[in-house]
Amino acid sequence: MLKVILHADNKIMPFCEPARELQIQNRPLWLNQRELLAPYTTREVELKKNDRLQPVREETIVYRDNLFFNKNYIDEFVRLAVKGRRPVRAAFHSNDPAFREHAFPLSTSYTPAGSLYLADLWYYPNGPEAGVEPLVVDLQTREIGYYHVPTYMSGDTSGGDLVFQVPLRALIAIDTWVHIFIADTVFGQFAHGARFEKRLNEDLLFKLKIIGKAIYEGRQVLECSELVKVGKNCVIDPSATIHGPTFIGDNVTVNAGAVIENCIIGNNVNISQDVQLMLSVVGDGAFLPFRAALFMTTIMSGAMVAQNTCLQMCVVGKNTFIGAGSTWTDYNLIPIDIRARDGNGDLSIANRPVLGGCVGNNCRIGSGMIVYPARTIESDVVLAASKDRRIIDRDVKFEDSDHHKFKREAADKHKILYHDTDQGESW
């Protein structure tokens, strides 16, 4: 099968990078796409903006490279498409709970078609041609609660229960940083757990295997090696608590008192004493000093979150440092909708009662900062805590970076990787 990749060149803020370069589930998005489609394709063609595909007469799958999908979705999409032997395009019902609640808000990538929304994923049995029909794949959505809070925090209708609509089969266009949070946490870590529970309830042999392994190892079920996968050359303190499904890479150190639940931990990660990690993704080479805490949060490769800092529902870019004792708030004290930047850069309702913030790549954030919900800090920014700026109540752009105020010899020490330093604009 031929694979045709359409480039989505718009940069996802505040990272100043296109979606395909961003890390989701601790891998660049382009790599996730390539690996999941490898069983079906034998060659590929990449089309940049204004490029035209030469006519072909062979089985073809076409997709835009800002799409995140998991194995469950793409396997079912290909199965149904090949079975039908007709040109099709991936579609969602507008009332599908996972699409309506999580994929559609803030997005600009879906094409409306009556009661359906079309995604940029096509299948052609004999090469691209007209007459494409929509193909709706059942996402197998599960409603899963993650908080029970006072009703004044959740609205009048939910009764204090905050829930996610978790699809076992996931497809989402990455148009904003919020979609990275959704892909990693809701469509990633929550979905891992939901698929495990589904298999446990439906597959008796699998259930007996899990129980048998736990008894043999003398551990609780969620702590056994079937659910906690550990790579090579890892050092894990016996007092650390690790519950699955959790995936730990190679050369990882987990120190005394650490608690890890349903996480992805990359390679060469250092997790210090009493660190708390839950439903989070920690990138390769990250460092978490003592008493740092992540809840439903992504930190990408090379990032560091210093001691006594807690991040909830946040996304942190590559090679970024966040100082000690900083607080990313995730709830508006007055019950008004949290707004975030949509795919066009406009403030829109995020459709989340609680939501943290986002820091781009190569940032240096000082200690003791307080950041309001859904605020973003652009790549290459330096923020030094001072009496004039300790509370971040609006998005921080590159031109607002404190390093611009430093003397030239000091400012030049901060390497600018994602902006044109002459123009002060994103590449």
Secondary structure, DSSP 8 states (H G I E B T S, - for coil): -EEEEE----EETTTTEEGGGSEETTEEHHHHHHHHHTTT-SEEEEE-TT-------S-EEEEETTEEE-HHHHHHHHHHHHHHTS-EEEEEETT-HHIIIIISTT----EEETTEEEEEEEEETTSS-S--EEEE----EEEEEEEE--HHHH-SSSTTEEEEEEESS-EEE--SHHHHHIIIIIIIIIHHHHHHHHHHHH-HHHHHHHHHHHHHHTS-GGGSTTTEEE-TT-EE-TT-EEESSEEE-SS-EE-TT-EEES-EE-TT-EE-TT-EEES-EE-TT-EE-TT-EEES-EE-TT-EE-TT-EEES-EE-TT-EE-TT-EE--S-SSS---EEE-TTS-EEE-S-SS---EE-SS-EE-TT-EE-TT-EE-TT-EE---SS-SEE-S-B-GGG-GGGGS-HHHHTTS---SEETTTTEE-
